[in-house]
Amino acid sequence: FCFKDIGMRPVIQILSYFSTLRNKSTTLLVSTTGDTGPAAVRAVSDTANPRLNILVHYPNGQISEFQRRQMTTIDSKCVKVVKFDGGGDDMDGPIKEIL
């Protein structure tokens, strides 16, 4: 675990709790260039809550192979990970437009 894992887990647990309480699905949209994506993927996967999903975007060629594997080898129906061409900040705008 790293410090982001420690901070991410309680937040994800709270989101999972309220998704269940409201009986409503929640999808997290994440763009990452480092440790945040793997931490979020692991935290969502560990909840095993079918109402909590995560879609993670990462810039092709701009994260380490280790970080890519941390995100893409998780066996969970609640986790989707996609790469995109561009820089680390290029997904910020599209994600903000969705919200």
DSSP file with accessible surface (Angstrom, degrees, kcal/mol):
  #  RESIDUE AA STRUCTURE BP1 BP2  ACC     N-H-->O    O-->H-N    N-H-->O    O-->H-N    TCO  KAPPA ALPHA  PHI   PSI    X-CA   Y-CA   Z-CA
    1    1 A F              0   0  189      0, 0.0     2,-0.2     0, 0.0    38,-0.0   0.000 360.0 360.0 360.0 150.6    0.0    0.0    0.0
    2    2 A C    >>  -     0   0   42     33,-0.1     4,-1.6     1,-0.0     3,-0.7  -0.719 360.0 -90.2-121.2 176.4    1.0    3.6   -0.5
    3    3 A F  H 3> S+     0   0  153      1,-0.3     4,-1.9    -2,-0.2     5,-0.2   0.839 125.1  56.9 -59.9 -31.2   -0.4    6.8    1.1
    4    4 A K  H 3> S+     0   0   69      1,-0.2     4,-2.4     2,-0.2    -1,-0.3   0.866 103.3  54.3 -70.1 -33.3   -2.9    7.2   -1.7
    5    5 A D  H <> S+     0   0   22     -3,-0.7     4,-2.1     2,-0.2    -1,-0.2   0.921 107.0  51.3 -61.9 -43.1   -4.3    3.7   -1.0
    6    6 A I  H  < S+     0   0  117     -4,-1.6    -2,-0.2     1,-0.2    -1,-0.2   0.911 116.0  40.3 -63.1 -41.7   -4.8    4.6    2.7
    7    7 A G  H  X S+     0   0   43     -4,-1.9     4,-0.9     1,-0.2    -1,-0.2   0.838 114.3  53.4 -75.1 -33.1   -6.7    7.8    1.7
    8    8 A M  H  X S+     0   0   39     -4,-2.4     4,-2.6    -5,-0.2     5,-0.3   0.887  96.9  65.1 -71.9 -38.4   -8.7    6.3   -1.1
    9    9 A R  H  X S+     0   0   56     -4,-2.1     4,-2.6     1,-0.2     5,-0.2   0.899 101.1  46.0 -58.5 -47.8  -10.1    3.3    0.8
   10   10 A P  H  > S+     0   0   70      0, 0.0     4,-2.2     0, 0.0    -1,-0.2   0.911 113.6  50.8 -64.2 -36.4  -12.4    5.2    3.2
   11   11 A V  H  X S+     0   0   80     -4,-0.9     4,-2.4     2,-0.2    -2,-0.2   0.941 112.5  45.8 -64.5 -45.2  -13.7    7.5    0.4
   12   12 A I  H  X S+     0   0    3     -4,-2.6     4,-2.7     1,-0.2    -1,-0.2   0.899 110.4  54.1 -65.3 -38.9  -14.5    4.4   -1.7
   13   13 A Q  H  X S+     0   0   97     -4,-2.6     4,-2.5    -5,-0.3    -1,-0.2   0.907 109.0  49.0 -62.0 -40.0  -16.1    2.7    1.2
   14   14 A I  H  X S+     0   0   98     -4,-2.2     4,-2.4     2,-0.2     5,-0.2   0.932 111.9  48.0 -65.0 -45.5  -18.4    5.7    1.8
   15   15 A L  H  X S+     0   0   59     -4,-2.4     4,-2.1     1,-0.2    -2,-0.2   0.910 112.3  50.0 -61.7 -40.0  -19.4    5.8   -1.8
   16   16 A S  H  X S+     0   0   13     -4,-2.7     4,-2.2     2,-0.2    -2,-0.2   0.925 109.3  51.7 -63.0 -44.7  -20.1    2.1   -1.8
   17   17 A Y  H  X S+     0   0  138     -4,-2.5     4,-2.9     1,-0.2    -2,-0.2   0.937 112.4  44.4 -58.0 -48.7  -22.2    2.5    1.4
   18   18 A F  H  X S+     0   0   92     -4,-2.4     4,-2.4     2,-0.2    -1,-0.2   0.832 109.2  56.5 -72.1 -29.2  -24.4    5.2   -0.1
   19   19 A S  H  <>S+     0   0    2     -4,-2.1     5,-2.2    -5,-0.2     4,-0.5   0.921 113.5  41.6 -63.5 -42.0  -24.7    3.4   -3.5
   20   20 A T  H ><5S+     0   0   68     -4,-2.2     3,-0.8     3,-0.2    -2,-0.2   0.930 113.5  52.0 -69.4 -46.2  -26.1    0.4   -1.5
   21   21 A L  H 3<5S+     0   0  108     -4,-2.9    -2,-0.2     1,-0.3    -1,-0.2   0.905 117.2  38.7 -58.4 -42.1  -28.3    2.6    0.8
   22   22 A R  T 3<5S-     0   0  177     -4,-2.4    -1,-0.3     2,-0.2    -2,-0.2   0.516 103.4-131.1 -85.0  -8.0  -29.9    4.4   -2.2
   23   23 A N  T < 5 +     0   0  110     -3,-0.8     2,-0.4    -4,-0.5    -3,-0.2   0.921  66.9 127.5  54.3  45.1  -30.0    1.2   -4.3
   24   24 A K      < -     0   0  133     -5,-2.2    -1,-0.2    -6,-0.2    -2,-0.2  -0.994  62.1-117.0-135.6 138.7  -28.4    3.2   -7.1
   25   25 A S        -     0   0   79     -2,-0.4     2,-0.4    -3,-0.1    27,-0.2  -0.484  25.4-162.6 -75.6 144.4  -25.4    2.6   -9.2
   26   26 A T  E     -a   52   0A  44     25,-3.2    27,-2.9    -2,-0.2     2,-0.5  -0.995   2.2-163.8-127.7 131.7  -22.5    5.0   -9.0
   27   27 A T  E     -a   53   0A  83     -2,-0.4     2,-0.4    25,-0.2    27,-0.2  -0.980   8.6-150.3-118.7 125.8  -19.7    5.2  -11.6
   28   28 A L  E     -a   54   0A  33     25,-2.7    27,-3.0    -2,-0.5     2,-0.5  -0.792   5.8-152.8 -92.7 132.5  -16.4    6.9  -10.9
   29   29 A L  E     +a   55   0A  52     -2,-0.4     2,-0.4    25,-0.2    27,-0.2  -0.939  21.6 177.3-106.5 123.4  -14.6    8.6  -13.8
   30   30 A V  E     -a   56   0A  26     25,-2.6    27,-2.9    -2,-0.5     2,-0.4  -0.972  21.3-168.9-131.3 138.5  -10.9    8.8  -13.2
   31   31 A S  E     +a   57   0A  30     -2,-0.4     2,-0.3    25,-0.2    27,-0.2  -0.999  24.3 177.7-122.1 131.8   -7.9   10.0  -15.3
   32   32 A T        -     0   0    8     25,-2.5    -2,-0.0    -2,-0.4    59,-0.0  -0.949  36.6-179.2-138.2 152.0   -4.5    9.1  -14.0
   33   33 A T  S    S-     0   0   78     -2,-0.3     2,-0.2    25,-0.1    31,-0.1   0.087  81.8 -10.1-127.0  16.9   -0.8    9.4  -14.7
   34   34 A G  S    S-     0   0   13     29,-0.1     3,-0.2    33,-0.1    -2,-0.0  -0.557 114.4  -9.2-169.6-124.5    0.4    7.6  -11.7
   35   35 A D  S  > S+     0   0   70      1,-0.2     4,-2.0    -2,-0.2     5,-0.2   0.700 108.3  72.1 -82.5 -22.9   -0.6    6.1   -8.4
   36   36 A T  H  > S+     0   0   50      1,-0.2     4,-2.6     2,-0.2     5,-0.2   0.914  95.7  52.7 -63.2 -42.9   -4.1    7.4   -8.0
   37   37 A G  H  > S+     0   0    0     -3,-0.2     4,-2.9     1,-0.2     5,-0.2   0.955 110.6  44.6 -59.3 -53.9   -5.6    5.1  -10.7
   38   38 A P  H  > S+     0   0    9      0, 0.0     4,-2.4     0, 0.0     5,-0.2   0.901 114.1  51.3 -59.4 -37.4   -4.3    1.9   -9.3
   39   39 A A  H  X S+     0   0    1     -4,-2.0     4,-2.3     2,-0.2    -2,-0.2   0.929 113.1  44.7 -64.3 -44.1   -5.3    2.9   -5.8
   40   40 A A  H  X S+     0   0    3     -4,-2.6     4,-2.6     2,-0.2     5,-0.3   0.917 112.7  51.5 -66.9 -42.2   -8.8    3.7   -6.9
   41   41 A V  H  X S+     0   0    0     -4,-2.9     4,-2.6    -5,-0.2     5,-0.2   0.940 112.6  45.3 -60.1 -47.5   -9.1    0.5   -9.0
   42   42 A R  H  X S+     0   0  107     -4,-2.4     4,-2.7    -5,-0.2    -1,-0.2   0.928 112.7  50.8 -64.2 -43.2   -8.0   -1.7   -6.1
   43   43 A A  H  X S+     0   0    1     -4,-2.3     4,-1.0    -5,-0.2    -2,-0.2   0.927 113.8  43.9 -63.4 -43.6  -10.3    0.1   -3.6
   44   44 A V  H >X>S+     0   0    1     -4,-2.6     4,-0.8     1,-0.2     3,-0.7   0.938 114.3  50.3 -66.5 -44.9  -13.4   -0.3   -5.9
   45   45 A S  H ><5S+     0   0   23     -4,-2.6     3,-1.0    -5,-0.3    -2,-0.2   0.908 107.1  54.8 -59.3 -41.9  -12.5   -3.9   -6.7
   46   46 A D  H 3<5S+     0   0   73     -4,-2.7    -1,-0.2     1,-0.3    -2,-0.2   0.741  98.0  62.7 -67.9 -23.1  -12.1   -4.7   -3.0
   47   47 A T  H <<5S-     0   0   25     -4,-1.0    -1,-0.3    -3,-0.7    -2,-0.2   0.814  84.9-157.4 -69.5 -28.3  -15.6   -3.4   -2.2
   48   48 A A  T <<5 +     0   0   81     -3,-1.0    -3,-0.1    -4,-0.8    -2,-0.1   0.824  37.1 150.7  53.0  33.3  -17.1   -6.1   -4.4
   49   49 A N    > < -     0   0   11     -5,-0.5     3,-2.0     3,-0.1    -1,-0.2  -0.858  40.8-156.3 -97.5 113.6  -20.2   -3.9   -4.7
   50   50 A P  T 3  S+     0   0   97      0, 0.0    -1,-0.1     0, 0.0    -2,-0.1   0.672  92.8  61.0 -65.5 -12.5  -22.0   -4.4   -8.0
   51   51 A R  T 3  S+     0   0   78    -26,-0.1   -25,-3.2     1,-0.1     2,-0.5   0.508  94.1  72.0 -88.9  -6.0  -23.5   -0.9   -7.6
   52   52 A L  E <   +a   26   0A   0     -3,-2.0     2,-0.3   -27,-0.2   -25,-0.2  -0.953  62.5 170.1-116.7 118.3  -20.1    0.8   -7.6
   53   53 A N  E     -a   27   0A  41    -27,-2.9   -25,-2.7    -2,-0.5     2,-0.4  -0.858  16.8-155.2-123.8 159.8  -18.1    1.0  -10.9
   54   54 A I  E     -ab  28  79A   2     24,-2.7    26,-2.2    -2,-0.3     2,-0.5  -1.000   5.8-165.8-139.3 137.1  -15.0    2.8  -12.0
   55   55 A L  E     -ab  29  80A  51    -27,-3.0   -25,-2.6    -2,-0.4     2,-0.4  -0.985  17.4-168.2-120.7 113.1  -13.8    3.8  -15.4
   56   56 A V  E     -ab  30  81A   0     24,-2.8    26,-2.9    -2,-0.5     2,-0.4  -0.896   5.9-165.0-110.2 132.9  -10.1    4.8  -15.5
   57   57 A H  E     +ab  31  82A  24    -27,-2.9   -25,-2.5    -2,-0.4    26,-0.2  -0.931   9.4 178.8-112.5 139.3   -8.4    6.6  -18.3
   58   58 A Y  E     - b   0  83A  16     24,-1.8    26,-2.0    -2,-0.4     2,-0.4  -0.992  34.1-105.3-139.1 147.0   -4.6    6.7  -18.6
   59   59 A P  E >   - b   0  84A   0      0, 0.0     3,-2.0     0, 0.0     4,-0.3  -0.567  42.9-109.7 -74.1 127.4   -2.3    8.3  -21.3
   60   60 A N  T 3  S+     0   0   74     24,-3.3    26,-0.3    -2,-0.4    23,-0.0  -0.320  98.6   4.2 -57.7 126.4   -0.7    5.7  -23.5
   61   61 A G  T 3  S+     0   0   71      2,-0.1    -1,-0.3     1,-0.1     4,-0.1   0.493 108.1  94.0  79.6   5.1    3.0    5.4  -22.8
   62   62 A Q  S <  S+     0   0  102     -3,-2.0     2,-0.3     2,-0.1    -2,-0.1   0.301  73.6  61.4-116.1   8.5    3.0    7.9  -19.9
   63   63 A I  S    S-     0   0   24     -4,-0.3    -2,-0.1    -5,-0.1   -29,-0.1  -0.910  91.5 -96.0-124.7 161.8    2.7    5.5  -17.0
   64   64 A S     >  -     0   0   53     -2,-0.3     4,-2.5   -31,-0.1     5,-0.2  -0.314  28.9-116.7 -73.2 158.4    5.0    2.8  -15.9
   65   65 A E  H  > S+     0   0   93      1,-0.2     4,-2.6     2,-0.2     5,-0.2   0.887 117.6  55.5 -60.2 -38.3    4.4   -0.8  -16.9
   66   66 A F  H  > S+     0   0  140      2,-0.2     4,-2.1     1,-0.2    -1,-0.2   0.936 108.6  46.4 -60.9 -46.6    4.0   -1.7  -13.3
   67   67 A Q  H  > S+     0   0   29      2,-0.2     4,-1.4     1,-0.2    -2,-0.2   0.905 111.5  52.2 -64.4 -40.5    1.2    0.9  -12.9
   68   68 A R  H  X S+     0   0   73     -4,-2.5     4,-2.8     1,-0.2     3,-0.5   0.945 110.6  47.8 -60.7 -45.0   -0.5   -0.2  -16.1
   69   69 A R  H  X S+     0   0  139     -4,-2.6     4,-1.6     1,-0.2    -1,-0.2   0.865 104.4  60.1 -65.2 -36.1   -0.5   -3.8  -14.8
   70   70 A Q  H  < S+     0   0   73     -4,-2.1    -1,-0.2    -5,-0.2    -2,-0.2   0.862 116.4  33.8 -58.3 -34.7   -1.9   -2.8  -11.4
   71   71 A M  H >< S+     0   0    2     -4,-1.4     3,-0.6    -3,-0.5    -2,-0.2   0.842 120.3  45.6 -89.5 -37.0   -4.9   -1.4  -13.2
   72   72 A T  H 3< S+     0   0   55     -4,-2.8    -3,-0.2     1,-0.2    -2,-0.2   0.549 105.1  57.9 -92.2  -6.3   -5.4   -3.8  -16.1
   73   73 A T  T 3< S+     0   0   99     -4,-1.6     2,-0.4    -5,-0.2    -1,-0.2   0.380  73.8 116.4-104.2   6.1   -4.9   -7.1  -14.4
   74   74 A I    <   -     0   0   25     -3,-0.6     2,-1.1    -5,-0.1     5,-0.1  -0.585  60.1-144.1 -73.1 128.5   -7.8   -6.6  -11.8
   75   75 A D        +     0   0  166     -2,-0.4     2,-0.3     3,-0.0    -1,-0.1  -0.750  52.2 123.4 -97.3  87.2  -10.5   -9.3  -12.4
   76   76 A S    >   -     0   0   27     -2,-1.1     3,-1.2     3,-0.2   -31,-0.1  -0.976  57.9-147.2-149.5 132.6  -13.6   -7.3  -11.6
   77   77 A K  T 3  S+     0   0  194     -2,-0.3    -1,-0.1     1,-0.2   -32,-0.0   0.655 102.1  62.7 -69.7 -15.9  -16.8   -6.5  -13.6
   78   78 A C  T 3  S+     0   0   17    -25,-0.1   -24,-2.7   -33,-0.1     2,-0.5   0.497  93.4  75.9 -86.5  -4.6  -16.9   -3.2  -11.8
   79   79 A V  E <   +b   54   0A  14     -3,-1.2     2,-0.4   -26,-0.2    -3,-0.2  -0.936  50.3 174.2-118.7 127.5  -13.6   -2.0  -13.3
   80   80 A K  E     -b   55   0A 125    -26,-2.2   -24,-2.8    -2,-0.5     2,-0.4  -0.999   7.6-172.8-127.2 133.0  -12.9   -0.7  -16.8
   81   81 A V  E     +b   56   0A  35     -2,-0.4     2,-0.4   -26,-0.2   -24,-0.2  -0.993   6.4 175.8-129.2 128.4   -9.5    0.7  -17.8
   82   82 A V  E     -b   57   0A  65    -26,-2.9   -24,-1.8    -2,-0.4     2,-0.3  -0.978  19.8-139.8-133.2 146.1   -8.8    2.4  -21.1
   83   83 A K  E     -b   58   0A 123     -2,-0.4     2,-0.3   -26,-0.2   -26,-0.0  -0.680  18.1-166.4 -98.6 157.0   -5.8    4.1  -22.5
   84   84 A F  E     -b   59   0A  28    -26,-2.0   -24,-3.3    -2,-0.3     2,-0.5  -0.970  24.8-111.3-138.7 155.9   -5.9    7.3  -24.6
   85   85 A D  S    S+     0   0  136     -2,-0.3     2,-0.3   -26,-0.2   -24,-0.1  -0.763  78.1  51.8 -87.0 131.4   -3.5    9.1  -26.9
   86   86 A G  S    S-     0   0   30     -2,-0.5    -2,-0.1   -26,-0.3     2,-0.1  -0.858  88.2 -44.9 139.0-171.6   -2.4   12.5  -25.4
   87   87 A G    >   -     0   0   22     -2,-0.3     3,-1.4   -28,-0.1     4,-0.3  -0.351  57.6 -95.9 -90.5 173.1   -1.0   14.0  -22.3
   88   88 A G  T 3  S+     0   0   16      1,-0.3     3,-0.4     2,-0.1     4,-0.1   0.787 122.3  45.6 -60.5 -30.2   -1.9   13.5  -18.7
   89   89 A D  T >> S+     0   0  125      1,-0.2     3,-1.2     2,-0.1     4,-0.6   0.506  85.2  93.6 -92.7  -2.7   -4.2   16.5  -18.6
   90   90 A D  T <4 S+     0   0   96     -3,-1.4    -1,-0.2     1,-0.3    -2,-0.1   0.703  84.3  51.1 -67.5 -19.3   -6.0   15.8  -21.8
   91   91 A M  T 3> S+     0   0   30     -3,-0.4     4,-2.2    -4,-0.3    -1,-0.3   0.603  88.4  82.6 -91.5 -10.8   -8.9   13.9  -20.2
   92   92 A D  H <> S+     0   0   64     -3,-1.2     4,-2.4     1,-0.2     5,-0.2   0.933  91.8  47.9 -58.9 -47.6   -9.6   16.6  -17.6
   93   93 A G  H  X S+     0   0   36     -4,-0.6     4,-2.2     1,-0.2    -1,-0.2   0.955 112.5  46.2 -60.9 -53.7  -11.8   18.6  -20.0
   94   94 A P  H  > S+     0   0   60      0, 0.0     4,-1.6     0, 0.0    -1,-0.2   0.899 113.6  49.8 -59.2 -38.5  -13.9   15.7  -21.3
   95   95 A I  H  X S+     0   0   22     -4,-2.2     4,-1.6     1,-0.2    -2,-0.2   0.933 110.4  49.8 -66.2 -42.6  -14.5   14.4  -17.8
   96   96 A K  H  < S+     0   0  150     -4,-2.4    -1,-0.2    -5,-0.3    -3,-0.2   0.876 107.6  55.0 -63.3 -35.4  -15.5   17.8  -16.5
   97   97 A E  H  < S+     0   0  168     -4,-2.2    -1,-0.2     1,-0.2    -2,-0.2   0.855 104.7  53.7 -65.8 -36.0  -18.0   18.2  -19.4
   98   98 A I  H  <        0   0  120     -4,-1.6    -1,-0.2     1,-0.2    -2,-0.2   0.897 360.0 360.0 -64.3 -38.7  -19.6   14.9  -18.5
   99   99 A L     <        0   0  165     -4,-1.6    -1,-0.2    -5,-0.1    -2,-0.2   0.765 360.0 360.0 -77.7 360.0  -20.2   16.2  -15.0
